[in-house]
Amino acid sequence: MTTREKLQETLCDRLFWHTAERDDWKVADYLYHRREMDVVYAMDEATLFDSFFTYLQEIEVFPLVEHLDPHNQQRRNVSFIQLVPVLLMKTVGSIKTMDEISDLLLTDELLMAMCGFNAYQVRHGSCERGVKLRTTPMPEIRGSLCVDTVANHIITITPRRIEHFFNRSIQCVARQGIFPKEIHAACDCTLYETTSTFTGCGSVTHKRTVKARGYRRNGELKAVPVTLYGWKIWAVYEIKTGIPLAIKIDTIETPDNLHLRAVLEQAKDNVAQSSIIDSLVIDRGFLDGKLLYEIDQKGIEFVIPLKRNMEAARDARQ
């Protein structure tokens, strides 16, 4: 389980890129002679998130949050926009499960104040729904929201809305000039598994080798079919900073090479104001002659591992 100390350590590593050295003698000497301070910052998670959200406002990312709202809430006791900062805190803080946000986020008055909740709501909850159905004693601090409420609303954000929010956010970041003029990029896709009950997800079945159990099996290997449910996410990264330049989301059974062209074009558009993509590193999943020819014709140099039985591989070994 993620502890509050672990959360603070993660946030310091992620959000304080430029750290300072501690020099108590120099600080004391400055205060003794000048008797003034510009500002005092508390080194806690509330200060970190406050600085982070202020940065998002400055580069105009926060206005994009409104487009994440699917507008399907039947009862609006809490605005959907108030839930998005909770999700951002969970993601930036590397909180692994939704259950953990109850102790780390939803019951913290300072953090919830950034999401538009007051101290009374944090202590007593935002509504009385479900109180009469409780079979356990009421906690001293109930939390501004129920964990299930956050989860049930967040999963209604469609993949297309996530793509749009992410790519527009990268455009805002690119306008700050943090990427080099010539970008050396990498593209890869990864699986995001869900359950079969998740609306809209795909499925793929493949064989997995396992050790057979039972009498007289002696640990023999056996191939069994395994079905995975979920999504596949394509991402183009800037190699030096590790920051994704664009993403594309589709169902889990989609071939790897299907969306390489689309996500690469999106990445070029996202950084067009400040940079160009000069080269691209990809793996064998994108080995498609027609697709690679198109990338080459666009002036992007690509690097990809060859298969052993290809003529180019034989020539290289010779």
LINZI-V906877 format. One record per residue. N is the residue number from 1. SS is DSSP state (a for helix, b for strand, c for the rest). PSI is psi in whole degrees, 0 to 359 (* if undefined). NEAR is the number of other C-alpha atoms within 8 Angstrom. Layout:
n->{N	N}
ss->{SS	SS}
psi->{PSI	PSI}
near->{NEAR	NEAR}
This chain:
n->{1	2	3	4	5	6	7	8	9	10	11	12	13	14	15	16	17	18	19	20	21	22	23	24	25	26	27	28	29	30	31	32	33	34	35	36	37	38	39	40	41	42	43	44	45	46	47	48	49	50	51	52	53	54	55	56	57	58	59	60	61	62	63	64	65	66	67	68	69	70	71	72	73	74	75	76	77	78	79	80	81	82	83	84	85	86	87	88	89	90	91	92	93	94	95	96	97	98	99	100	101	102	103	104	105	106	107	108	109	110	111	112	113	114	115	116	117	118	119	120	121	122	123	124	125	126	127	128	129	130	131	132	133	134	135	136	137	138	139	140	141	142	143	144	145	146	147	148	149	150	151	152	153	154	155	156	157	158	159	160	161	162	163	164	165	166	167	168	169	170	171	172	173	174	175	176	177	178	179	180	181	182	183	184	185	186	187	188	189	190	191	192	193	194	195	196	197	198	199	200	201	202	203	204	205	206	207	208	209	210	211	212	213	214	215	216	217	218	219	220	221	222	223	224	225	226	227	228	229	230	231	232	233	234	235	236	237	238	239	240	241	242	243	244	245	246	247	248	249	250	251	252	253	254	255	256	257	258	259	260	261	262	263	264	265	266	267	268	269	270	271	272	273	274	275	276	277	278	279	280	281	282	283	284	285	286	287	288	289	290	291	292	293	294	295	296	297	298	299	300	301	302	303	304	305	306	307	308	309	310	311	312	313	314	315	316	317	318}
ss->{c	c	c	a	a	a	a	a	a	a	a	a	a	a	a	c	c	c	c	c	c	c	c	a	a	a	a	a	a	a	a	a	a	a	c	c	c	c	c	c	c	c	c	c	a	a	a	a	a	a	a	a	a	a	a	a	a	a	c	c	c	a	a	a	a	a	a	a	c	c	c	c	c	c	c	c	c	c	c	c	a	a	a	a	a	a	a	a	a	a	a	a	c	c	c	c	c	c	c	c	a	a	a	a	a	a	c	c	a	a	a	a	a	a	c	c	c	c	a	a	a	a	a	a	c	c	c	c	c	c	c	c	c	c	c	c	c	c	c	c	c	c	c	c	c	c	a	a	a	a	a	a	a	a	c	c	c	c	a	a	a	a	a	a	a	a	a	a	a	a	a	a	a	a	c	c	c	c	c	c	c	b	b	b	b	b	b	b	b	b	b	b	b	b	c	c	c	c	c	c	c	b	b	b	b	b	b	b	b	b	b	c	c	c	c	c	c	c	c	c	b	b	b	b	b	b	b	b	b	b	b	b	b	b	b	b	b	b	c	c	c	c	c	b	b	b	b	b	b	b	b	c	c	c	c	a	a	a	c	a	a	a	a	a	a	a	a	a	a	a	c	c	c	c	c	b	b	b	b	b	b	b	c	a	a	a	c	c	a	a	a	a	a	a	a	a	a	c	c	c	b	b	b	b	c	c	c	c	c	c	a	a	a	a	a	a	a	c}
psi->{142	127	167	324	320	323	314	320	318	317	320	319	325	319	336	78	321	103	162	155	142	127	88	324	317	321	315	320	319	315	325	320	325	336	42	155	142	309	157	126	132	131	69	176	330	317	320	313	326	317	321	314	326	320	318	324	320	323	9	41	324	322	337	341	328	332	351	342	117	353	44	18	129	322	124	57	325	132	144	326	333	340	334	316	328	317	320	319	318	318	311	325	1	39	120	316	159	327	330	339	343	312	328	332	305	340	9	117	319	315	320	335	328	338	4	16	145	176	323	318	324	321	321	356	161	346	172	8	130	352	317	341	357	140	357	159	146	130	158	319	110	326	147	330	161	143	319	326	315	312	315	332	322	323	353	352	123	155	323	320	322	315	312	314	315	311	322	324	319	324	321	320	319	328	344	354	30	346	150	163	319	116	129	114	166	146	137	161	152	155	142	102	142	195	169	344	354	125	128	350	160	184	150	139	131	167	137	134	125	163	127	140	157	178	130	21	327	34	28	150	142	136	123	144	137	130	127	141	144	214	164	134	125	140	138	127	149	120	318	314	339	10	128	140	337	155	159	137	134	178	162	336	359	134	149	319	0	321	11	316	316	315	329	317	322	319	319	318	322	327	11	331	341	339	169	150	115	324	161	130	127	166	184	340	341	19	92	114	314	318	317	326	319	320	318	321	338	2	18	120	128	152	128	137	140	158	153	328	10	148	322	323	319	318	320	321	326	*}
near->{3	8	7	7	6	8	13	11	8	10	13	9	8	8	8	8	6	4	5	4	4	4	6	6	6	7	8	8	8	9	10	7	6	6	7	5	6	4	4	5	5	5	6	7	9	8	10	12	10	9	8	9	8	8	8	10	10	7	9	9	12	8	7	11	11	8	8	10	9	8	4	4	5	4	4	7	6	6	7	9	9	10	11	10	10	10	9	8	10	11	8	9	10	8	12	7	6	9	6	11	12	12	8	10	11	14	14	11	10	7	11	15	10	9	10	7	10	9	8	7	11	19	12	10	12	10	5	6	5	6	6	5	5	8	4	4	5	6	5	5	8	11	14	14	10	8	10	6	8	10	9	8	9	10	7	7	11	8	8	7	10	10	11	8	12	10	13	11	10	13	10	11	10	13	10	7	8	7	9	7	7	8	13	11	13	11	12	9	9	7	9	9	8	10	7	7	4	8	4	5	12	10	11	9	8	7	8	8	8	8	8	10	7	5	5	4	8	7	7	7	8	8	8	8	8	8	8	10	13	16	15	14	12	14	13	15	12	14	10	5	5	7	7	10	13	15	14	11	11	9	12	15	9	8	5	9	9	7	9	11	9	8	14	10	8	11	11	10	7	14	14	8	7	10	11	10	11	11	11	13	10	13	9	9	7	9	9	7	6	6	8	10	8	8	12	10	7	6	7	11	9	11	8	9	7	8	7	6	6	8	6	7	11	10	7	6	5	4}
